[in-house]
């Protein structure tokens, strides 16, 4: 199973909501979806200066975002990987 329609994917919606809530420039958040046989990768890009907010100290916020997104993906029966692209 893969993410075909981003609007219906719980993982995509949860990731988008969390990232837009953390950053100062929510309009500049972009999430690209890449599907392959084993898992779906969600690549997150944010505006200038916002990457530090998303990563957090020692990567704690990024890890929390990944955990919550994976939990939401279980509802859709997906295996999700989240990448933060600078």
PDB file with one MODEL, atoms N, CA, C and O in Angstrom:
MODEL        1
ATOM      1  N   UNK A   1       0.843  -1.179   0.000  1.00  0.00           N
ATOM      2  CA  UNK A   1       0.000   0.000   0.000  1.00  0.00           C
ATOM      3  C   UNK A   1       0.890   1.245   0.000  1.00  0.00           C
ATOM      4  O   UNK A   1       1.957   1.233   0.615  1.00  0.00           O
ATOM      5  N   UNK A   2       0.481   2.292  -0.662  1.00  0.00           N
ATOM      6  CA  UNK A   2       1.266   3.521  -0.729  1.00  0.00           C
ATOM      7  C   UNK A   2       0.344   4.724  -0.657  1.00  0.00           C
ATOM      8  O   UNK A   2      -0.874   4.601  -0.794  1.00  0.00           O
ATOM      9  N   UNK A   3       0.934   5.877  -0.442  1.00  0.00           N
ATOM     10  CA  UNK A   3       0.156   7.110  -0.400  1.00  0.00           C
ATOM     11  C   UNK A   3      -0.118   7.542  -1.825  1.00  0.00           C
ATOM     12  O   UNK A   3       0.789   7.965  -2.541  1.00  0.00           O
ATOM     13  N   UNK A   4      -1.344   7.437  -2.224  1.00  0.00           N
ATOM     14  CA  UNK A   4      -1.743   7.856  -3.571  1.00  0.00           C
ATOM     15  C   UNK A   4      -2.356   9.254  -3.519  1.00  0.00           C
ATOM     16  O   UNK A   4      -2.058  10.112  -4.350  1.00  0.00           O
ATOM     17  N   UNK A   5      -3.217   9.460  -2.529  1.00  0.00           N
ATOM     18  CA  UNK A   5      -3.924  10.719  -2.405  1.00  0.00           C
ATOM     19  C   UNK A   5      -3.528  11.351  -1.077  1.00  0.00           C
ATOM     20  O   UNK A   5      -3.987  10.914  -0.022  1.00  0.00           O
ATOM     21  N   UNK A   6      -2.679  12.377  -1.120  1.00  0.00           N
ATOM     22  CA  UNK A   6      -2.130  12.972   0.087  1.00  0.00           C
ATOM     23  C   UNK A   6      -3.200  13.445   1.067  1.00  0.00           C
ATOM     24  O   UNK A   6      -2.986  13.394   2.279  1.00  0.00           O
ATOM     25  N   UNK A   7      -4.336  13.899   0.570  1.00  0.00           N
ATOM     26  CA  UNK A   7      -5.372  14.434   1.434  1.00  0.00           C
ATOM     27  C   UNK A   7      -6.007  13.349   2.303  1.00  0.00           C
ATOM     28  O   UNK A   7      -6.572  13.656   3.352  1.00  0.00           O
ATOM     29  N   UNK A   8      -5.924  12.093   1.886  1.00  0.00           N
ATOM     30  CA  UNK A   8      -6.567  11.033   2.651  1.00  0.00           C
ATOM     31  C   UNK A   8      -5.590  10.273   3.537  1.00  0.00           C
ATOM     32  O   UNK A   8      -6.016   9.409   4.303  1.00  0.00           O
ATOM     33  N   UNK A   9      -4.333  10.557   3.462  1.00  0.00           N
ATOM     34  CA  UNK A   9      -3.343   9.862   4.267  1.00  0.00           C
ATOM     35  C   UNK A   9      -3.237  10.514   5.646  1.00  0.00           C
ATOM     36  O   UNK A   9      -2.941  11.703   5.763  1.00  0.00           O
ATOM     37  N   UNK A  10      -3.481   9.725   6.676  1.00  0.00           N
ATOM     38  CA  UNK A  10      -3.378  10.251   8.028  1.00  0.00           C
ATOM     39  C   UNK A  10      -1.949  10.682   8.338  1.00  0.00           C
ATOM     40  O   UNK A  10      -1.736  11.726   8.956  1.00  0.00           O
ATOM     41  N   UNK A  11      -0.978   9.894   7.918  1.00  0.00           N
ATOM     42  CA  UNK A  11       0.422  10.209   8.193  1.00  0.00           C
ATOM     43  C   UNK A  11       0.807  11.549   7.570  1.00  0.00           C
ATOM     44  O   UNK A  11       1.440  12.378   8.223  1.00  0.00           O
ATOM     45  N   UNK A  12       0.429  11.761   6.320  1.00  0.00           N
ATOM     46  CA  UNK A  12       0.751  13.006   5.628  1.00  0.00           C
ATOM     47  C   UNK A  12       0.113  14.193   6.350  1.00  0.00           C
ATOM     48  O   UNK A  12       0.767  15.209   6.587  1.00  0.00           O
ATOM     49  N   UNK A  13      -1.161  14.057   6.694  1.00  0.00           N
ATOM     50  CA  UNK A  13      -1.874  15.152   7.355  1.00  0.00           C
ATOM     51  C   UNK A  13      -1.301  15.464   8.727  1.00  0.00           C
ATOM     52  O   UNK A  13      -1.176  16.631   9.098  1.00  0.00           O
ATOM     53  N   UNK A  14      -0.952  14.432   9.482  1.00  0.00           N
ATOM     54  CA  UNK A  14      -0.360  14.636  10.804  1.00  0.00           C
ATOM     55  C   UNK A  14       0.994  15.319  10.675  1.00  0.00           C
ATOM     56  O   UNK A  14       1.278  16.277  11.394  1.00  0.00           O
ATOM     57  N   UNK A  15       1.829  14.833   9.765  1.00  0.00           N
ATOM     58  CA  UNK A  15       3.143  15.433   9.559  1.00  0.00           C
ATOM     59  C   UNK A  15       3.022  16.895   9.162  1.00  0.00           C
ATOM     60  O   UNK A  15       3.712  17.750   9.718  1.00  0.00           O
ATOM     61  N   UNK A  16       2.162  17.184   8.217  1.00  0.00           N
ATOM     62  CA  UNK A  16       1.978  18.554   7.758  1.00  0.00           C
ATOM     63  C   UNK A  16       1.513  19.455   8.906  1.00  0.00           C
ATOM     64  O   UNK A  16       2.028  20.561   9.074  1.00  0.00           O
ATOM     65  N   UNK A  17       0.565  18.997   9.675  1.00  0.00           N
ATOM     66  CA  UNK A  17       0.036  19.795  10.788  1.00  0.00           C
ATOM     67  C   UNK A  17       1.112  20.084  11.835  1.00  0.00           C
ATOM     68  O   UNK A  17       1.257  21.221  12.282  1.00  0.00           O
ATOM     69  N   UNK A  18       1.858  19.063  12.221  1.00  0.00           N
ATOM     70  CA  UNK A  18       2.884  19.248  13.250  1.00  0.00           C
ATOM     71  C   UNK A  18       3.975  20.196  12.771  1.00  0.00           C
ATOM     72  O   UNK A  18       4.346  21.125  13.488  1.00  0.00           O
ATOM     73  N   UNK A  19       4.488  19.973  11.578  1.00  0.00           N
ATOM     74  CA  UNK A  19       5.584  20.811  11.072  1.00  0.00           C
ATOM     75  C   UNK A  19       5.127  22.258  10.921  1.00  0.00           C
ATOM     76  O   UNK A  19       5.858  23.176  11.291  1.00  0.00           O
ATOM     77  N   UNK A  20       3.928  22.474  10.383  1.00  0.00           N
ATOM     78  CA  UNK A  20       3.433  23.843  10.218  1.00  0.00           C
ATOM     79  C   UNK A  20       3.188  24.519  11.558  1.00  0.00           C
ATOM     80  O   UNK A  20       3.246  25.745  11.648  1.00  0.00           O
ATOM     81  N   UNK A  21       2.916  23.742  12.600  1.00  0.00           N
ATOM     82  CA  UNK A  21       2.708  24.302  13.935  1.00  0.00           C
ATOM     83  C   UNK A  21       4.017  24.728  14.587  1.00  0.00           C
ATOM     84  O   UNK A  21       4.025  25.633  15.421  1.00  0.00           O
ATOM     85  N   UNK A  22       5.120  24.087  14.219  1.00  0.00           N
ATOM     86  CA  UNK A  22       6.419  24.337  14.841  1.00  0.00           C
ATOM     87  C   UNK A  22       7.150  25.512  14.193  1.00  0.00           C
ATOM     88  O   UNK A  22       7.826  26.268  14.891  1.00  0.00           O
ATOM     89  N   UNK A  23       7.031  25.680  12.893  1.00  0.00           N
ATOM     90  CA  UNK A  23       7.821  26.678  12.165  1.00  0.00           C
ATOM     91  C   UNK A  23       7.222  28.076  12.244  1.00  0.00           C
ATOM     92  O   UNK A  23       6.053  28.251  12.587  1.00  0.00           O
ATOM     93  N   UNK A  24       8.049  29.066  11.921  1.00  0.00           N
ATOM     94  CA  UNK A  24       7.582  30.453  11.883  1.00  0.00           C
ATOM     95  C   UNK A  24       6.917  30.797  10.551  1.00  0.00           C
ATOM     96  O   UNK A  24       6.075  31.692  10.485  1.00  0.00           O
ATOM     97  N   UNK A  25       7.306  30.072   9.477  1.00  0.00           N
ATOM     98  CA  UNK A  25       6.775  30.342   8.144  1.00  0.00           C
ATOM     99  C   UNK A  25       6.043  29.103   7.613  1.00  0.00           C
ATOM    100  O   UNK A  25       6.590  28.372   6.787  1.00  0.00           O
ATOM    101  N   UNK A  26       4.813  28.861   8.080  1.00  0.00           N
ATOM    102  CA  UNK A  26       4.103  27.641   7.679  1.00  0.00           C
ATOM    103  C   UNK A  26       3.773  27.575   6.183  1.00  0.00           C
ATOM    104  O   UNK A  26       3.574  26.487   5.643  1.00  0.00           O
ATOM    105  N   UNK A  27       3.716  28.715   5.520  1.00  0.00           N
ATOM    106  CA  UNK A  27       3.410  28.717   4.085  1.00  0.00           C
ATOM    107  C   UNK A  27       4.550  28.145   3.250  1.00  0.00           C
ATOM    108  O   UNK A  27       4.344  27.773   2.095  1.00  0.00           O
ATOM    109  N   UNK A  28       5.753  28.072   3.824  1.00  0.00           N
ATOM    110  CA  UNK A  28       6.915  27.590   3.077  1.00  0.00           C
ATOM    111  C   UNK A  28       7.198  26.103   3.300  1.00  0.00           C
ATOM    112  O   UNK A  28       8.193  25.581   2.798  1.00  0.00           O
ATOM    113  N   UNK A  29       6.337  25.427   4.042  1.00  0.00           N
ATOM    114  CA  UNK A  29       6.529  23.995   4.295  1.00  0.00           C
ATOM    115  C   UNK A  29       6.116  23.205   3.061  1.00  0.00           C
ATOM    116  O   UNK A  29       5.020  23.386   2.532  1.00  0.00           O
ATOM    117  N   UNK A  30       7.009  22.324   2.607  1.00  0.00           N
ATOM    118  CA  UNK A  30       6.726  21.450   1.463  1.00  0.00           C
ATOM    119  C   UNK A  30       7.002  20.014   1.876  1.00  0.00           C
ATOM    120  O   UNK A  30       8.016  19.728   2.513  1.00  0.00           O
ATOM    121  N   UNK A  31       6.101  19.114   1.514  1.00  0.00           N
ATOM    122  CA  UNK A  31       6.298  17.696   1.804  1.00  0.00           C
ATOM    123  C   UNK A  31       6.187  16.929   0.495  1.00  0.00           C
ATOM    124  O   UNK A  31       5.157  16.966  -0.178  1.00  0.00           O
ATOM    125  N   UNK A  32       7.274  16.228   0.143  1.00  0.00           N
ATOM    126  CA  UNK A  32       7.290  15.413  -1.071  1.00  0.00           C
ATOM    127  C   UNK A  32       7.118  13.955  -0.674  1.00  0.00           C
ATOM    128  O   UNK A  32       7.682  13.492   0.316  1.00  0.00           O
ATOM    129  N   UNK A  33       6.328  13.245  -1.466  1.00  0.00           N
ATOM    130  CA  UNK A  33       6.043  11.837  -1.187  1.00  0.00           C
ATOM    131  C   UNK A  33       6.731  10.969  -2.229  1.00  0.00           C
ATOM    132  O   UNK A  33       6.579  11.183  -3.431  1.00  0.00           O
ATOM    133  N   UNK A  34       7.488   9.991  -1.756  1.00  0.00           N
ATOM    134  CA  UNK A  34       8.138   9.025  -2.644  1.00  0.00           C
ATOM    135  C   UNK A  34       7.731   7.628  -2.195  1.00  0.00           C
ATOM    136  O   UNK A  34       7.950   7.247  -1.045  1.00  0.00           O
ATOM    137  N   UNK A  35       7.140   6.873  -3.105  1.00  0.00           N
ATOM    138  CA  UNK A  35       6.706   5.510  -2.799  1.00  0.00           C
ATOM    139  C   UNK A  35       7.666   4.510  -3.412  1.00  0.00           C
ATOM    140  O   UNK A  35       8.117   4.690  -4.543  1.00  0.00           O
ATOM    141  N   UNK A  36       7.982   3.450  -2.667  1.00  0.00           N
ATOM    142  CA  UNK A  36       8.671   2.307  -3.246  1.00  0.00           C
ATOM    143  C   UNK A  36       8.047   1.037  -2.673  1.00  0.00           C
ATOM    144  O   UNK A  36       7.056   1.113  -1.947  1.00  0.00           O
ATOM    145  N   UNK A  37       8.598  -0.096  -2.981  1.00  0.00           N
ATOM    146  CA  UNK A  37       7.990  -1.363  -2.587  1.00  0.00           C
ATOM    147  C   UNK A  37       7.877  -1.529  -1.074  1.00  0.00           C
ATOM    148  O   UNK A  37       6.855  -2.004  -0.579  1.00  0.00           O
ATOM    149  N   UNK A  38       8.915  -1.144  -0.339  1.00  0.00           N
ATOM    150  CA  UNK A  38       8.960  -1.412   1.090  1.00  0.00           C
ATOM    151  C   UNK A  38       8.310  -0.339   1.952  1.00  0.00           C
ATOM    152  O   UNK A  38       7.610  -0.651   2.915  1.00  0.00           O
ATOM    153  N   UNK A  39       8.541   0.934   1.607  1.00  0.00           N
ATOM    154  CA  UNK A  39       8.033   2.003   2.451  1.00  0.00           C
ATOM    155  C   UNK A  39       7.779   3.275   1.653  1.00  0.00           C
ATOM    156  O   UNK A  39       8.174   3.397   0.494  1.00  0.00           O
ATOM    157  N   UNK A  40       7.120   4.200   2.296  1.00  0.00           N
ATOM    158  CA  UNK A  40       6.857   5.507   1.727  1.00  0.00           C
ATOM    159  C   UNK A  40       7.729   6.514   2.461  1.00  0.00           C
ATOM    160  O   UNK A  40       7.772   6.526   3.692  1.00  0.00           O
ATOM    161  N   UNK A  41       8.425   7.361   1.706  1.00  0.00           N
ATOM    162  CA  UNK A  41       9.282   8.382   2.302  1.00  0.00           C
ATOM    163  C   UNK A  41       8.619   9.740   2.144  1.00  0.00           C
ATOM    164  O   UNK A  41       8.220  10.134   1.049  1.00  0.00           O
ATOM    165  N   UNK A  42       8.512  10.446   3.262  1.00  0.00           N
ATOM    166  CA  UNK A  42       7.996  11.808   3.256  1.00  0.00           C
ATOM    167  C   UNK A  42       9.174  12.734   3.520  1.00  0.00           C
ATOM    168  O   UNK A  42       9.767  12.704   4.598  1.00  0.00           O
ATOM    169  N   UNK A  43       9.512  13.563   2.525  1.00  0.00           N
ATOM    170  CA  UNK A  43      10.642  14.490   2.632  1.00  0.00           C
ATOM    171  C   UNK A  43      10.106  15.879   2.936  1.00  0.00           C
ATOM    172  O   UNK A  43       9.282  16.413   2.194  1.00  0.00           O
ATOM    173  N   UNK A  44      10.574  16.455   4.021  1.00  0.00           N
ATOM    174  CA  UNK A  44      10.070  17.741   4.493  1.00  0.00           C
ATOM    175  C   UNK A  44      11.098  18.831   4.224  1.00  0.00           C
ATOM    176  O   UNK A  44      12.270  18.701   4.579  1.00  0.00           O
ATOM    177  N   UNK A  45      10.640  19.910   3.590  1.00  0.00           N
ATOM    178  CA  UNK A  45      11.458  21.112   3.393  1.00  0.00           C
ATOM    179  C   UNK A  45      10.740  22.262   4.079  1.00  0.00           C
ATOM    180  O   UNK A  45       9.520  22.389   3.987  1.00  0.00           O
ATOM    181  N   UNK A  46      11.514  23.105   4.775  1.00  0.00           N
ATOM    182  CA  UNK A  46      10.936  24.257   5.456  1.00  0.00           C
ATOM    183  C   UNK A  46      11.660  25.522   5.005  1.00  0.00           C
ATOM    184  O   UNK A  46      12.682  25.448   4.324  1.00  0.00           O
ATOM    185  N   UNK A  47      11.128  26.680   5.387  1.00  0.00           N
ATOM    186  CA  UNK A  47      11.711  27.952   5.000  1.00  0.00           C
ATOM    187  C   UNK A  47      13.028  28.219   5.701  1.00  0.00           C
ATOM    188  O   UNK A  47      13.407  27.514   6.637  1.00  0.00           O
ATOM    189  N   UNK A  48      13.725  29.253   5.232  1.00  0.00           N
ATOM    190  CA  UNK A  48      15.014  29.640   5.819  1.00  0.00           C
ATOM    191  C   UNK A  48      14.867  29.920   7.309  1.00  0.00           C
ATOM    192  O   UNK A  48      13.959  30.634   7.735  1.00  0.00           O
ATOM    193  N   UNK A  49      15.766  29.350   8.086  1.00  0.00           N
ATOM    194  CA  UNK A  49      15.770  29.595   9.514  1.00  0.00           C
ATOM    195  C   UNK A  49      14.848  28.703  10.329  1.00  0.00           C
ATOM    196  O   UNK A  49      14.906  28.732  11.558  1.00  0.00           O
ATOM    197  N   UNK A  50      14.016  27.927   9.695  1.00  0.00           N
ATOM    198  CA  UNK A  50      13.068  27.088  10.419  1.00  0.00           C
ATOM    199  C   UNK A  50      13.560  25.660  10.670  1.00  0.00           C
ATOM    200  O   UNK A  50      12.956  24.937  11.462  1.00  0.00           O
ATOM    201  N   UNK A  51      14.635  25.246  10.016  1.00  0.00           N
ATOM    202  CA  UNK A  51      15.094  23.861  10.175  1.00  0.00           C
ATOM    203  C   UNK A  51      15.496  23.578  11.620  1.00  0.00           C
ATOM    204  O   UNK A  51      15.245  22.485  12.127  1.00  0.00           O
ATOM    205  N   UNK A  52      16.108  24.534  12.277  1.00  0.00           N
ATOM    206  CA  UNK A  52      16.494  24.348  13.672  1.00  0.00           C
ATOM    207  C   UNK A  52      15.303  24.104  14.575  1.00  0.00           C
ATOM    208  O   UNK A  52      15.386  23.321  15.521  1.00  0.00           O
ATOM    209  N   UNK A  53      14.203  24.765  14.292  1.00  0.00           N
ATOM    210  CA  UNK A  53      12.990  24.571  15.079  1.00  0.00           C
ATOM    211  C   UNK A  53      12.434  23.163  14.891  1.00  0.00           C
ATOM    212  O   UNK A  53      11.930  22.559  15.838  1.00  0.00           O
ATOM    213  N   UNK A  54      12.526  22.649  13.683  1.00  0.00           N
ATOM    214  CA  UNK A  54      11.987  21.318  13.376  1.00  0.00           C
ATOM    215  C   UNK A  54      12.886  20.221  13.944  1.00  0.00           C
ATOM    216  O   UNK A  54      12.391  19.195  14.411  1.00  0.00           O
ATOM    217  N   UNK A  55      14.196  20.429  13.907  1.00  0.00           N
ATOM    218  CA  UNK A  55      15.130  19.421  14.403  1.00  0.00           C
ATOM    219  C   UNK A  55      15.165  19.422  15.936  1.00  0.00           C
ATOM    220  O   UNK A  55      15.110  18.359  16.554  1.00  0.00           O
ATOM    221  N   UNK A  56      15.256  20.598  16.546  1.00  0.00           N
ATOM    222  CA  UNK A  56      15.297  20.692  17.996  1.00  0.00           C
ATOM    223  C   UNK A  56      16.660  20.339  18.555  1.00  0.00           C
ATOM    224  O   UNK A  56      17.571  19.966  17.816  1.00  0.00           O
ATOM    225  N   UNK A  57      16.792  20.458  19.848  1.00  0.00           N
ATOM    226  CA  UNK A  57      18.059  20.124  20.507  1.00  0.00           C
ATOM    227  C   UNK A  57      18.287  18.633  20.449  1.00  0.00           C
ATOM    228  O   UNK A  57      17.441  17.829  20.842  1.00  0.00           O
ATOM    229  N   UNK A  58      19.463  18.288  19.945  1.00  0.00           N
ATOM    230  CA  UNK A  58      19.864  16.882  19.810  1.00  0.00           C
ATOM    231  C   UNK A  58      18.866  16.053  19.002  1.00  0.00           C
ATOM    232  O   UNK A  58      18.811  14.831  19.144  1.00  0.00           O
ATOM    233  N   UNK A  59      18.082  16.716  18.157  1.00  0.00           N
ATOM    234  CA  UNK A  59      17.165  16.007  17.274  1.00  0.00           C
ATOM    235  C   UNK A  59      15.914  15.485  17.950  1.00  0.00           C
ATOM    236  O   UNK A  59      15.210  14.645  17.389  1.00  0.00           O
ATOM    237  N   UNK A  60      15.630  15.966  19.138  1.00  0.00           N
ATOM    238  CA  UNK A  60      14.486  15.448  19.890  1.00  0.00           C
ATOM    239  C   UNK A  60      13.149  15.743  19.223  1.00  0.00           C
ATOM    240  O   UNK A  60      12.276  14.876  19.181  1.00  0.00           O
ATOM    241  N   UNK A  61      12.977  16.946  18.706  1.00  0.00           N
ATOM    242  CA  UNK A  61      11.704  17.278  18.054  1.00  0.00           C
ATOM    243  C   UNK A  61      11.547  16.461  16.784  1.00  0.00           C
ATOM    244  O   UNK A  61      10.466  15.938  16.512  1.00  0.00           O
ATOM    245  N   UNK A  62      12.615  16.347  16.004  1.00  0.00           N
ATOM    246  CA  UNK A  62      12.561  15.555  14.766  1.00  0.00           C
ATOM    247  C   UNK A  62      12.202  14.105  15.070  1.00  0.00           C
ATOM    248  O   UNK A  62      11.384  13.511  14.367  1.00  0.00           O
ATOM    249  N   UNK A  63      12.799  13.535  16.101  1.00  0.00           N
ATOM    250  CA  UNK A  63      12.480  12.151  16.464  1.00  0.00           C
ATOM    251  C   UNK A  63      11.036  12.007  16.923  1.00  0.00           C
ATOM    252  O   UNK A  63      10.379  11.015  16.606  1.00  0.00           O
ATOM    253  N   UNK A  64      10.539  12.985  17.664  1.00  0.00           N
ATOM    254  CA  UNK A  64       9.149  12.947  18.104  1.00  0.00           C
ATOM    255  C   UNK A  64       8.200  13.045  16.907  1.00  0.00           C
ATOM    256  O   UNK A  64       7.184  12.352  16.854  1.00  0.00           O
ATOM    257  N   UNK A  65       8.538  13.906  15.954  1.00  0.00           N
ATOM    258  CA  UNK A  65       7.711  14.036  14.746  1.00  0.00           C
ATOM    259  C   UNK A  65       7.689  12.716  13.980  1.00  0.00           C
ATOM    260  O   UNK A  65       6.634  12.287  13.514  1.00  0.00           O
ATOM    261  N   UNK A  66       8.841  12.075  13.848  1.00  0.00           N
ATOM    262  CA  UNK A  66       8.906  10.779  13.161  1.00  0.00           C
ATOM    263  C   UNK A  66       8.050   9.732  13.868  1.00  0.00           C
ATOM    264  O   UNK A  66       7.335   8.969  13.218  1.00  0.00           O
ATOM    265  N   UNK A  67       8.123   9.697  15.184  1.00  0.00           N
ATOM    266  CA  UNK A  67       7.362   8.708  15.958  1.00  0.00           C
ATOM    267  C   UNK A  67       5.858   8.891  15.785  1.00  0.00           C
ATOM    268  O   UNK A  67       5.136   7.921  15.554  1.00  0.00           O
ATOM    269  N   UNK A  68       5.393  10.115  15.895  1.00  0.00           N
ATOM    270  CA  UNK A  68       3.956  10.385  15.762  1.00  0.00           C
ATOM    271  C   UNK A  68       3.479  10.100  14.333  1.00  0.00           C
ATOM    272  O   UNK A  68       2.386   9.568  14.135  1.00  0.00           O
ATOM    273  N   UNK A  69       4.292  10.453  13.349  1.00  0.00           N
ATOM    274  CA  UNK A  69       3.925  10.213  11.950  1.00  0.00           C
ATOM    275  C   UNK A  69       3.846   8.716  11.653  1.00  0.00           C
ATOM    276  O   UNK A  69       2.935   8.269  10.957  1.00  0.00           O
ATOM    277  N   UNK A  70       4.792   7.946  12.176  1.00  0.00           N
ATOM    278  CA  UNK A  70       4.751   6.488  11.987  1.00  0.00           C
ATOM    279  C   UNK A  70       3.515   5.884  12.645  1.00  0.00           C
ATOM    280  O   UNK A  70       2.902   4.964  12.103  1.00  0.00           O
ATOM    281  N   UNK A  71       3.155   6.405  13.812  1.00  0.00           N
ATOM    282  CA  UNK A  71       1.961   5.919  14.498  1.00  0.00           C
ATOM    283  C   UNK A  71       0.706   6.212  13.674  1.00  0.00           C
ATOM    284  O   UNK A  71      -0.199   5.381  13.609  1.00  0.00           O
ATOM    285  N   UNK A  72       0.647   7.374  13.053  1.00  0.00           N
ATOM    286  CA  UNK A  72      -0.497   7.715  12.200  1.00  0.00           C
ATOM    287  C   UNK A  72      -0.524   6.836  10.956  1.00  0.00           C
ATOM    288  O   UNK A  72      -1.599   6.524  10.445  1.00  0.00           O
ATOM    289  N   UNK A  73       0.641   6.434  10.465  1.00  0.00           N
ATOM    290  CA  UNK A  73       0.725   5.599   9.264  1.00  0.00           C
ATOM    291  C   UNK A  73       0.184   4.197   9.520  1.00  0.00           C
ATOM    292  O   UNK A  73      -0.313   3.549   8.599  1.00  0.00           O
ATOM    293  N   UNK A  74       0.274   3.731  10.742  1.00  0.00           N
ATOM    294  CA  UNK A  74      -0.245   2.403  11.084  1.00  0.00           C
ATOM    295  C   UNK A  74      -1.733   2.335  10.784  1.00  0.00           C
ATOM    296  O   UNK A  74      -2.238   1.293  10.365  1.00  0.00           O
ATOM    297  N   UNK A  75      -2.423   3.422  10.993  1.00  0.00           N
ATOM    298  CA  UNK A  75      -3.865   3.483  10.713  1.00  0.00           C
ATOM    299  C   UNK A  75      -4.159   3.207   9.236  1.00  0.00           C
ATOM    300  O   UNK A  75      -5.204   2.651   8.897  1.00  0.00           O
ATOM    301  N   UNK A  76      -3.232   3.598   8.367  1.00  0.00           N
ATOM    302  CA  UNK A  76      -3.386   3.370   6.926  1.00  0.00           C
ATOM    303  C   UNK A  76      -2.701   2.085   6.471  1.00  0.00           C
ATOM    304  O   UNK A  76      -2.772   1.736   5.293  1.00  0.00           O
ATOM    305  N   UNK A  77      -2.048   1.386   7.375  1.00  0.00           N
ATOM    306  CA  UNK A  77      -1.331   0.164   7.014  1.00  0.00           C
ATOM    307  C   UNK A  77      -0.061   0.435   6.230  1.00  0.00           C
ATOM    308  O   UNK A  77       0.319  -0.362   5.371  1.00  0.00           O
ATOM    309  N   UNK A  78       0.606   1.558   6.517  1.00  0.00           N
ATOM    310  CA  UNK A  78       1.803   1.957   5.780  1.00  0.00           C
ATOM    311  C   UNK A  78       3.048   1.886   6.649  1.00  0.00           C
ATOM    312  O   UNK A  78       2.974   1.956   7.875  1.00  0.00           O
ATOM    313  N   UNK A  79       4.185   1.748   5.996  1.00  0.00           N
ATOM    314  CA  UNK A  79       5.483   1.917   6.641  1.00  0.00           C
ATOM    315  C   UNK A  79       6.041   3.242   6.136  1.00  0.00           C
ATOM    316  O   UNK A  79       6.208   3.436   4.933  1.00  0.00           O
ATOM    317  N   UNK A  80       6.326   4.147   7.062  1.00  0.00           N
ATOM    318  CA  UNK A  80       6.699   5.516   6.708  1.00  0.00           C
ATOM    319  C   UNK A  80       8.110   5.835   7.179  1.00  0.00           C
ATOM    320  O   UNK A  80       8.542   5.396   8.245  1.00  0.00           O
ATOM    321  N   UNK A  81       8.811   6.601   6.372  1.00  0.00           N
ATOM    322  CA  UNK A  81      10.103   7.165   6.739  1.00  0.00           C
ATOM    323  C   UNK A  81       9.992   8.678   6.538  1.00  0.00           C
ATOM    324  O   UNK A  81       9.479   9.138   5.518  1.00  0.00           O
ATOM    325  N   UNK A  82      10.476   9.447   7.516  1.00  0.00           N
ATOM    326  CA  UNK A  82      10.408  10.909   7.419  1.00  0.00           C
ATOM    327  C   UNK A  82      11.832  11.449   7.349  1.00  0.00           C
ATOM    328  O   UNK A  82      12.670  11.129   8.191  1.00  0.00           O
ATOM    329  N   UNK A  83      12.095  12.274   6.332  1.00  0.00           N
ATOM    330  CA  UNK A  83      13.394  12.909   6.154  1.00  0.00           C
ATOM    331  C   UNK A  83      13.219  14.409   6.179  1.00  0.00           C
ATOM    332  O   UNK A  83      12.251  14.943   5.639  1.00  0.00           O
ATOM    333  N   UNK A  84      14.164  15.086   6.809  1.00  0.00           N
ATOM    334  CA  UNK A  84      14.150  16.557   6.834  1.00  0.00           C
ATOM    335  C   UNK A  84      15.275  17.036   5.938  1.00  0.00           C
ATOM    336  O   UNK A  84      16.447  16.760   6.195  1.00  0.00           O
ATOM    337  N   UNK A  85      14.916  17.757   4.883  1.00  0.00           N
ATOM    338  CA  UNK A  85      15.871  18.193   3.873  1.00  0.00           C
ATOM    339  C   UNK A  85      16.152  19.680   4.051  1.00  0.00           C
ATOM    340  O   UNK A  85      15.239  20.504   4.105  1.00  0.00           O
ATOM    341  N   UNK A  86      17.439  19.999   4.139  1.00  0.00           N
ATOM    342  CA  UNK A  86      17.853  21.380   4.345  1.00  0.00           C
ATOM    343  C   UNK A  86      17.967  22.110   3.020  1.00  0.00           C
ATOM    344  O   UNK A  86      18.307  23.293   2.993  1.00  0.00           O
TER     345      UNK A  86
ENDMDL
END
